[in-house]
Structures are given as C-alpha cells and as structure tokens.
C-alpha cells in the first residue's frame, strides 16, 4: 500500500496536513476550524473518526484552532510536548483534552509510523518539527522557524517529502503598511519566520538524492505571493542541479494534490 500525504491547507491563517499509512491515520496540526478540517478530509474521501492521533508543532492559533472541538467530540489523542500542552490548556481552559506527551527530541511510534521530534527556533513555548518515518519513505515538517540550526538540518535531511516554510518576501514585508515595525522585527528575527530566500538556503543545505517532493508552506497572505516563493526556490534548485525534486507551493484555501509515496521514498 502506498502512503498517502495531503496538505489540507497551509498559510499564515491556518495549517493542517494528513498522513495515511496501512495502519495509521494522522493529522499534523489542526489550524482550521473542526468543521473546515472535516470538510477538507471529506474532499479526499476521509473522515476525522478514523484518526489515530493529531501531532502538534506548537500552540499558535493557526496550528490549533480546531483542535479542542475535534478532540472533545472524537477523543482523538493529541501528541505534543509538556509546554505546548500547558499553553493549549491555558488557551482553551480545558484540562480534559486527551494529551499524549513526548519529550522534545524524542522518537516514538503510532501504529506503523515512527515520529522523530526536534526543537526549532520560533517564538512559541517549545516548538518542534517532525520527521514521520513510514515503510514507503519519510515526510518532514519544517515550518514556523526563524532560522535553521544544525540540528534542524540534520533531522530533516533524510526526508523524501518535505514541507518547508516560505513565509514572506522581505521587500513585501518591509513595504507592508498593516504591520507595525515591532511585528516586522519579530517576523524577521531568528525566532520568527523564514523568508523565500532563507527557505531556498535551507533547501540547498538539506538537498539529497532522496528528496523527491518539496512543498513551500505557511505563505503570508499579505507579505508573499505564490509565484515569488516558487520562482525563488526554483531558481536555486536549478542552480544546484536538483532536477529530480518536484516543487509545489501550498495554499491556505485549498488542499494540495495528494502525494503517494511508494517503496524507496519515490513519490507520484
């Protein structure tokens, strides 16, 4: 059986992805309303009733908006670290949510899927990235970070499929009239978000023959354009001769086409 991976939506206003193996069905983040997540899953012929768990990168609302409603009604386990749990409990004033805690940096299994966790530099309580290891290949999540540490690069290098943040175009961010300078400084900081150029730099450092699919995610509605992110990273891919990598820019409004991973990390 091929492993199915679908980004249900990714952007500065909401993030959620779905991974399905022979034995395991997972959400990675739940940054849309529970109703929206249900509708997007239905669009690919799936439902939240079959989920084995939800992995949470950090507590910001664009990653946990629908979490409490969905988990209260379905009793789906929430996998996160202690500080993220505490922040979610404080937000929702509910300690009854079905948390399953892991230590940042630990690895564990859900069914036939191995999950490696690692710390990322972002302005949240204890944000993490994930590498999901399946029989058909590995899927990496690297979003919401101001820069890529050596640890981050090492942890995502084995990925056959990678979701990589390309949050903003630096010039569009500087020109934006909606955001005060303090917010712009936070976004540009080493605990903020990756720009298109920074994403291209990270991509060159982790590039391998095994990486087949690269998704650019978490694009800002106001301070980026899909074509800017795509062109920036595509140019760098061409410069390093990485013609084997399929590049796709994600949308907050519509799910991406489902990626099928088959044995050996190949995607189609």
Sine and cosine of phi, psi and omega as CSV:
sin_phi,cos_phi,sin_psi,cos_psi,sin_omega,cos_omega
0.00,0.00,0.75,-0.66,0.07,-1.00
-0.96,0.29,0.51,-0.86,0.10,-0.99
-1.00,0.09,0.73,-0.68,-0.03,-1.00
-0.96,-0.27,0.73,-0.68,0.02,-1.00
-0.72,-0.69,0.81,-0.59,-0.03,-1.00
-0.72,-0.69,0.81,-0.59,0.18,-0.98
-0.99,0.11,0.94,-0.34,-0.04,-1.00
-0.95,0.30,-0.36,0.93,0.06,-1.00
0.18,-0.98,0.58,-0.81,0.03,-1.00
-0.47,-0.88,0.79,-0.61,0.01,-1.00
0.01,-1.00,0.02,-1.00,-0.05,-1.00
-0.94,0.35,-0.17,0.99,0.03,-1.00
-0.94,-0.33,0.03,1.00,0.02,-1.00
0.12,-0.99,0.65,-0.76,-0.03,-1.00
-0.60,-0.80,0.74,-0.67,0.04,-1.00
-0.26,-0.96,0.68,-0.73,0.05,-1.00
-0.69,-0.72,0.32,-0.95,-0.07,-1.00
-0.76,-0.65,0.75,-0.66,0.06,-1.00
-0.83,-0.55,0.74,-0.68,0.00,-1.00
-0.74,-0.67,0.83,-0.55,0.12,-0.99
-0.92,-0.40,-0.14,-0.99,-0.01,-1.00
-0.88,0.47,-0.57,0.82,-0.09,-1.00
-0.91,-0.40,-0.25,0.97,-0.26,-0.97
-0.74,-0.68,0.63,-0.77,0.06,-1.00
-0.75,-0.66,0.86,-0.50,-0.11,-0.99
-0.77,-0.64,0.57,-0.82,0.30,-0.95
-0.99,-0.16,0.59,-0.81,0.16,-0.99
-0.92,-0.40,0.95,-0.31,-0.12,-0.99
0.93,0.36,0.34,-0.94,-0.05,-1.00
-0.59,-0.81,0.88,0.48,-0.17,-0.99
-1.00,0.02,0.19,0.98,0.14,-0.99
-0.90,-0.43,0.19,-0.98,0.06,-1.00
-0.88,0.47,0.39,-0.92,0.03,-1.00
-0.85,0.52,-0.61,0.79,0.02,-1.00
-0.90,0.43,-0.69,0.72,0.02,-1.00
-0.89,0.45,-0.68,0.74,0.00,-1.00
-0.89,0.46,-0.69,0.73,0.03,-1.00
-0.87,0.50,-0.70,0.71,-0.01,-1.00
-0.90,0.44,-0.64,0.76,-0.02,-1.00
-0.95,0.32,-0.59,0.81,0.11,-0.99
-0.90,0.43,-0.66,0.75,0.02,-1.00
-0.87,0.50,-0.54,0.84,0.02,-1.00
-0.90,0.44,-0.37,0.93,0.07,-1.00
-0.93,-0.36,0.30,0.96,0.08,-1.00
0.97,0.24,0.48,0.88,-0.03,-1.00
-0.79,-0.62,0.25,-0.97,0.03,-1.00
-0.64,-0.77,0.43,-0.90,-0.02,-1.00
-0.93,0.37,-0.28,0.96,0.00,-1.00
-0.90,0.45,-0.37,0.93,-0.05,-1.00
-1.00,-0.06,0.01,1.00,-0.09,-1.00
-0.93,0.37,0.63,-0.78,0.11,-0.99
-0.99,-0.12,-0.17,0.99,0.02,-1.00
0.16,-0.99,0.26,-0.97,0.09,-1.00
-0.81,-0.59,0.85,-0.53,0.06,-1.00
-1.00,-0.02,0.73,-0.69,-0.05,-1.00
-0.89,-0.46,0.81,-0.58,0.02,-1.00
-0.97,0.22,-0.66,0.75,0.02,-1.00
-0.18,-0.98,0.07,-1.00,-0.25,-0.97
-1.00,-0.02,0.02,1.00,-0.03,-1.00
-0.90,0.45,0.53,-0.85,-0.20,-0.98
-0.88,0.48,-0.51,0.86,0.01,-1.00
-0.96,0.29,0.07,1.00,0.07,-1.00
-0.83,-0.56,-0.19,0.98,-0.05,-1.00
-0.70,-0.71,0.23,0.97,-0.13,-0.99
-0.80,0.59,-0.71,0.71,-0.07,-1.00
-0.99,-0.12,0.11,0.99,-0.16,-0.99
-0.89,0.45,-0.80,0.60,-0.12,-0.99
-0.89,0.45,-0.72,0.70,-0.02,-1.00
-0.89,0.46,-0.70,0.71,-0.03,-1.00
-0.91,0.42,-0.68,0.74,-0.10,-1.00
-0.98,0.20,-0.48,0.88,0.08,-1.00
-0.91,0.42,-0.66,0.75,-0.09,-1.00
-0.99,0.15,-0.49,0.87,-0.11,-0.99
-0.92,-0.38,-0.18,0.98,-0.03,-1.00
0.84,0.55,0.66,0.75,0.05,-1.00
-0.99,0.15,0.76,-0.64,0.00,-1.00
-0.89,0.45,0.63,-0.77,0.05,-1.00
-0.95,-0.30,0.86,-0.51,-0.01,-1.00
-0.98,-0.22,0.89,-0.45,0.02,-1.00
-0.35,-0.94,0.10,-0.99,0.06,-1.00
-1.00,0.03,0.11,-0.99,-0.14,-0.99
-0.90,0.45,-0.72,0.70,-0.05,-1.00
-0.92,0.39,-0.58,0.81,0.08,-1.00
-0.92,0.40,-0.68,0.74,0.08,-1.00
-0.83,0.56,-0.74,0.67,-0.02,-1.00
-0.87,0.49,-0.64,0.77,0.00,-1.00
-0.92,0.39,-0.64,0.77,0.02,-1.00
-0.92,0.39,-0.66,0.75,0.04,-1.00
-0.88,0.48,-0.68,0.74,0.01,-1.00
-0.90,0.44,-0.66,0.75,0.00,-1.00
-0.90,0.44,-0.70,0.71,-0.14,-0.99
-0.98,-0.18,-0.07,1.00,0.00,-1.00
0.79,0.61,0.68,0.73,-0.06,-1.00
-0.59,-0.81,0.94,-0.34,0.04,-1.00
-1.00,-0.01,0.01,1.00,-0.07,-1.00
-1.00,0.01,-0.03,1.00,0.01,-1.00
-0.90,0.44,0.56,-0.83,-0.14,-0.99
-0.99,0.14,0.97,0.26,-0.04,-1.00
-0.98,0.18,0.57,-0.82,0.19,-0.98
-0.81,-0.59,0.94,-0.33,-0.16,-0.99
-1.00,0.03,0.59,-0.81,0.16,-0.99
-0.79,-0.61,0.41,-0.91,0.12,-0.99
-0.99,0.11,0.73,-0.69,0.05,-1.00
-0.84,0.54,0.77,-0.64,-0.06,-1.00
0.99,-0.16,-0.19,0.98,-0.02,-1.00
-0.99,0.12,0.30,-0.95,0.14,-0.99
-0.87,-0.50,0.55,-0.84,0.03,-1.00
-0.45,-0.89,0.06,-1.00,-0.03,-1.00
-0.81,-0.58,0.60,-0.80,0.20,-0.98
-0.82,-0.57,0.95,-0.32,-0.09,-1.00
0.88,0.48,-0.81,-0.59,-0.02,-1.00
-0.99,-0.10,0.27,0.96,-0.04,-1.00
-0.91,-0.41,0.80,-0.60,0.10,-1.00
-1.00,-0.04,0.66,-0.75,-0.02,-1.00
-0.85,-0.52,0.89,-0.46,0.14,-0.99
-0.99,-0.16,0.72,-0.69,0.02,-1.00
-0.91,-0.42,0.51,-0.86,0.02,-1.00
-0.44,-0.90,0.49,-0.87,-0.04,-1.00
-0.97,0.26,0.62,-0.78,0.10,-1.00
-0.81,-0.59,0.52,-0.85,-0.02,-1.00
-0.99,0.13,0.97,-0.25,-0.01,-1.00
-0.47,-0.88,0.36,-0.93,-0.10,-0.99
-1.00,0.07,0.87,0.50,0.11,-0.99
-0.78,-0.62,0.01,-1.00,-0.10,-0.99
-0.91,0.41,-0.77,0.63,0.01,-1.00
-0.40,-0.92,0.93,0.37,-0.11,-0.99
-0.94,0.34,0.53,-0.85,-0.03,-1.00
-0.73,-0.69,0.35,-0.94,0.25,-0.97
-0.94,-0.33,0.22,-0.98,-0.02,-1.00
-0.76,-0.65,0.54,-0.84,0.30,-0.95
-0.84,-0.55,0.90,-0.44,-0.03,-1.00
-0.99,-0.16,0.89,-0.46,-0.09,-1.00
-0.98,-0.20,0.86,-0.50,0.01,-1.00
-0.84,-0.54,0.17,-0.99,0.02,-1.00
-0.89,0.45,-0.41,0.91,-0.04,-1.00
-0.99,-0.11,-0.17,0.98,-0.03,-1.00
0.51,-0.86,-0.03,-1.00,-0.10,-0.99
-0.90,-0.44,0.63,-0.77,0.02,-1.00
-0.88,-0.47,0.82,-0.57,-0.02,-1.00
-0.96,-0.28,0.57,-0.83,0.06,-1.00
-0.85,-0.53,0.89,-0.45,-0.02,-1.00
-0.69,-0.72,0.99,0.16,0.01,-1.00
-0.79,-0.61,0.32,-0.95,0.05,-1.00
0.85,0.53,0.93,0.37,0.08,-1.00
-0.49,-0.87,0.56,-0.83,-0.03,-1.00
-1.00,0.10,-0.46,0.89,0.09,-1.00
-0.36,-0.93,0.29,-0.96,-0.01,-1.00
-0.98,-0.19,0.90,-0.44,0.06,-1.00
-0.97,0.23,0.19,-0.98,0.06,-1.00
-0.87,0.50,-0.63,0.78,0.03,-1.00
-0.87,0.49,-0.71,0.70,0.00,-1.00
-0.85,0.52,-0.74,0.68,-0.03,-1.00
-0.88,0.48,-0.66,0.75,0.00,-1.00
-0.91,0.41,-0.63,0.77,-0.08,-1.00
-0.95,0.31,-0.55,0.84,-0.05,-1.00
-1.00,-0.09,-0.13,0.99,-0.05,-1.00
-0.85,0.52,-0.55,0.84,0.01,-1.00
-0.96,0.28,-0.05,1.00,-0.13,-0.99
-0.91,0.42,0.68,-0.73,0.19,-0.98
-1.00,0.00,-0.48,0.88,0.09,-1.00
-0.78,-0.63,0.73,-0.68,-0.05,-1.00
-0.72,-0.69,0.75,-0.66,0.18,-0.98
-0.99,-0.15,0.89,-0.45,-0.12,-0.99
-0.84,-0.55,0.77,-0.64,0.01,-1.00
-0.92,0.39,0.72,-0.69,0.19,-0.98
-0.70,-0.71,0.97,0.24,-0.25,-0.97
-0.96,0.29,-0.70,0.72,-0.17,-0.99
-0.55,-0.84,0.41,-0.91,0.25,-0.97
-1.00,-0.03,0.81,-0.59,-0.14,-0.99
-0.85,0.53,-0.67,0.74,-0.03,-1.00
-0.92,0.39,-0.67,0.74,0.04,-1.00
-0.89,0.45,-0.60,0.80,0.04,-1.00
-0.91,0.41,-0.71,0.71,0.03,-1.00
-0.88,0.48,-0.59,0.81,-0.06,-1.00
-0.99,0.12,-0.20,0.98,-0.08,-1.00
-0.91,0.42,0.78,-0.62,-0.05,-1.00
-1.00,-0.08,-0.16,0.99,-0.04,-1.00
-0.99,0.15,-0.47,0.88,-0.11,-0.99
-0.98,-0.19,0.76,-0.65,0.09,-1.00
-0.93,0.37,0.31,-0.95,-0.06,-1.00
-0.86,0.50,-0.56,0.83,-0.01,-1.00
-0.89,0.46,-0.61,0.79,0.03,-1.00
-0.94,0.34,-0.65,0.76,0.04,-1.00
-0.88,0.48,-0.64,0.77,0.03,-1.00
-0.89,0.46,-0.65,0.76,0.03,-1.00
-0.89,0.45,-0.70,0.71,-0.01,-1.00
-0.89,0.46,-0.63,0.78,-0.05,-1.00
-0.99,0.14,-0.15,0.99,-0.10,-0.99
-0.96,0.26,0.12,-0.99,0.00,-1.00
-0.96,0.28,-0.08,1.00,0.12,-0.99
-0.86,-0.52,0.44,0.90,-0.01,-1.00
-0.97,-0.24,-0.92,-0.40,-0.08,-1.00
-0.69,-0.73,0.47,-0.88,0.04,-1.00
-0.98,0.21,0.72,-0.70,0.15,-0.99
-0.98,0.19,0.10,-0.99,0.07,-1.00
-0.85,0.52,-0.72,0.70,-0.01,-1.00
-0.90,0.43,-0.65,0.76,0.02,-1.00
-0.91,0.42,-0.63,0.78,0.05,-1.00
-0.88,0.47,-0.67,0.74,0.04,-1.00
-0.88,0.47,-0.61,0.79,0.04,-1.00
-0.91,0.41,-0.67,0.74,0.04,-1.00
-0.89,0.46,-0.69,0.73,-0.03,-1.00
-0.85,0.52,-0.67,0.74,-0.01,-1.00
-0.91,0.41,-0.52,0.85,-0.04,-1.00
-0.97,0.23,-0.44,0.90,-0.03,-1.00
-0.97,-0.25,0.02,1.00,-0.10,-0.99
-0.87,0.50,0.67,-0.74,0.07,-1.00
-0.51,-0.86,0.19,-0.98,0.05,-1.00
-0.93,0.37,-0.31,0.95,-0.05,-1.00
-0.99,0.10,-0.34,0.94,0.00,-1.00
-0.97,0.26,0.85,-0.52,-0.08,-1.00
-0.91,-0.42,-0.52,0.85,-0.08,-1.00
-0.74,-0.67,0.80,-0.60,0.02,-1.00
-0.83,-0.55,0.87,-0.48,0.07,-1.00
-0.98,-0.22,0.77,-0.64,0.13,-0.99
-1.00,-0.06,0.88,-0.48,-0.12,-0.99
-0.84,-0.54,0.07,-1.00,0.10,-1.00
0.86,0.51,0.59,0.80,0.02,-1.00
-0.94,0.34,0.68,-0.73,0.08,-1.00
-0.96,0.30,0.70,-0.71,0.07,-1.00
-0.90,0.44,-0.64,0.77,-0.12,-0.99
-1.00,-0.01,-0.53,0.85,-0.21,-0.98
-0.90,-0.44,0.38,0.92,0.10,-1.00
-0.41,-0.91,0.24,-0.97,0.11,-0.99
-0.69,-0.72,0.65,-0.76,0.00,-1.00
-0.80,0.60,-0.64,0.77,-0.03,-1.00
-0.93,0.36,-0.51,0.86,0.04,-1.00
-0.93,0.37,-0.72,0.70,0.02,-1.00
-0.90,0.44,-0.72,0.69,-0.02,-1.00
-0.87,0.49,-0.74,0.68,-0.05,-1.00
-0.91,0.42,-0.65,0.76,-0.04,-1.00
-0.88,0.47,-0.75,0.66,-0.05,-1.00
-0.97,0.25,-0.59,0.81,0.03,-1.00
-0.88,0.48,-0.63,0.77,0.04,-1.00
-0.87,0.49,-0.68,0.74,-0.01,-1.00
-0.93,0.36,-0.61,0.79,0.07,-1.00
-0.86,0.50,-0.68,0.74,0.01,-1.00
-0.91,0.41,-0.63,0.78,-0.02,-1.00
-0.89,0.46,-0.58,0.81,-0.03,-1.00
-0.99,-0.11,0.07,1.00,0.07,-1.00
0.96,0.29,0.43,0.90,-0.03,-1.00
-1.00,0.03,0.90,0.43,-0.07,-1.00
-0.98,0.21,-0.13,0.99,-0.02,-1.00
-1.00,0.09,-0.12,0.99,-0.08,-1.00
-1.00,-0.08,0.78,-0.62,0.11,-0.99
-1.00,0.03,0.80,-0.60,-0.07,-1.00
-0.94,-0.33,0.73,-0.68,0.00,-1.00
-0.61,-0.79,0.69,-0.73,0.07,-1.00
-0.99,-0.11,0.77,-0.64,-0.05,-1.00
-1.00,0.09,0.22,-0.98,0.01,-1.00
-0.79,-0.61,0.55,-0.83,0.10,-0.99
-0.97,0.22,-0.41,0.91,-0.15,-0.99
-1.00,-0.01,-0.49,0.87,-0.07,-1.00
-0.69,-0.72,0.57,-0.82,0.06,-1.00
-0.91,0.42,0.46,-0.89,0.12,-0.99
-0.98,0.19,0.31,-0.95,0.10,-0.99
-0.88,0.47,0.67,-0.74,-0.01,-1.00
-0.89,0.46,0.73,-0.68,0.04,-1.00
-0.99,-0.13,0.78,-0.62,0.05,-1.00
-0.97,-0.24,0.85,-0.52,0.08,-1.00
-0.99,-0.14,0.79,-0.61,0.04,-1.00
-0.91,-0.42,0.15,-0.99,-0.12,-0.99
-0.76,0.65,0.69,-0.72,0.01,-1.00
1.00,-0.02,0.11,0.99,0.06,-1.00
0.99,0.10,0.06,1.00,0.03,-1.00
-0.95,0.31,0.56,-0.83,0.01,-1.00
-0.85,-0.52,0.38,-0.93,0.03,-1.00
-0.47,-0.88,0.00,0.00,0.00,0.00
